[in-house]
Amino acid sequence: MSRTHLGSSARPADPLPIVVGVSGASGAVYGLRLIEQLLKADREVHVVVTNPARTVIEMETGLALPTQPLGIERNLNRYLARKATTRGHLRVFGEQQWTAPMASGSSRISAMAICPCSMGILSAVATGASHTLLERAADVMIKERRRLVLVPRETPLSTIHLSHMLHLAQSGVVILPASPGFYHTPVTVERLIDFIVARTLDHLAIDQDLTPGWGQPA
Ligand SMILES: Cc1cc2nc3c(=O)[nH]c(=O)nc-3n(C[C@H](O)[C@H](O)[C@H](O)COP(=O)(O)O)c2cc1C
């Protein structure tokens, strides 16, 4: 279990970065909590926040993010209460920043999640559109046979959404809907959020102690 805290200056045990895309679906808190937990696990986290996501994040959490990646990085670091000396672990890239490592399969990335994942991004990934850095990064993960987790948030689902999800699952992508279970008897919204973030971390192969697995001690 990882016991590294925010602000630790220790180097990551596994130096390979993890990519997190935050898209404009509802559930911005899932993405922010996921980034926080990956940083807590002392991982280098490469983040892309889509333009619609900036709107949704502000509406749902009050966190205002500017348009430029460096400004987003600064505000995210502040929001996550991280120390300036550790900011090297969080790197934010713009939607058209094709120089980012995640844009190429030759750059080794250990895993990627899009959390929350809009139906727009889901459809783009399912069809290999690659018009933005986030779409391209997901496409790279699939072609390189690397771990890709999508956390879609929509209800109800149309046959279009479902057929995209089937296609992606058949390509090895983990479809992890943002639909928390209730068998751990959550009494706060945070516990519901952590249920989804914990399952996402499990699928990214990151140790977590947010929510114990069924039958495991709390
Ligand atoms: C408050 C708000 C909530 C939204 N919730 C969802 C949602 O849960 N799922 C979804 O697919 N789109 C949702 N949308 C619509 C997306 O933001 C929109 O389709 C956008 O184009 C997605 O862009 P992106 O995939 O590049 O982030 C929401 C929009 C707003 C403003």
The ligand as a Gaussian input file, in Angstrom:
#p B3LYP/6-31G(d) Opt

LIG

0 1
 C      -22.723000      20.916000     -16.602000
 C      -22.500000      19.995000     -17.756000
 C      -22.596000      18.633000     -17.554000
 C      -22.390000      17.754000     -18.606000
 N      -22.478000      16.413000     -18.356000
 C      -22.202000      15.539000     -19.328000
 C      -22.174000      14.145000     -19.045000
 O      -22.407000      13.703000     -17.919000
 N      -21.828000      13.307000     -20.050000
 C      -21.516000      13.753000     -21.305000
 O      -21.190000      12.933000     -22.168000
 N      -21.551000      15.077000     -21.604000
 C      -21.868000      15.968000     -20.648000
 N      -21.876000      17.317000     -20.921000
 C      -21.678000      17.753000     -22.303000
 C      -20.198000      17.819000     -22.678000
 O      -19.517000      18.783000     -21.886000
 C      -20.072000      18.187000     -24.161000
 O      -20.591000      17.139000     -24.966000
 C      -18.663000      18.508000     -24.575000
 O      -18.637000      18.781000     -25.973000
 C      -17.706000      17.379000     -24.286000
 O      -16.435000      17.758000     -24.756000
 P      -15.124000      16.966000     -24.422000
 O      -15.461000      15.534000     -24.645000
 O      -14.125000      17.503000     -25.376000
 O      -14.764000      17.251000     -23.025000
 C      -22.088000      18.227000     -19.894000
 C      -21.987000      19.612000     -20.094000
 C      -22.187000      20.475000     -19.042000
 C      -22.056000      21.956000     -19.266000

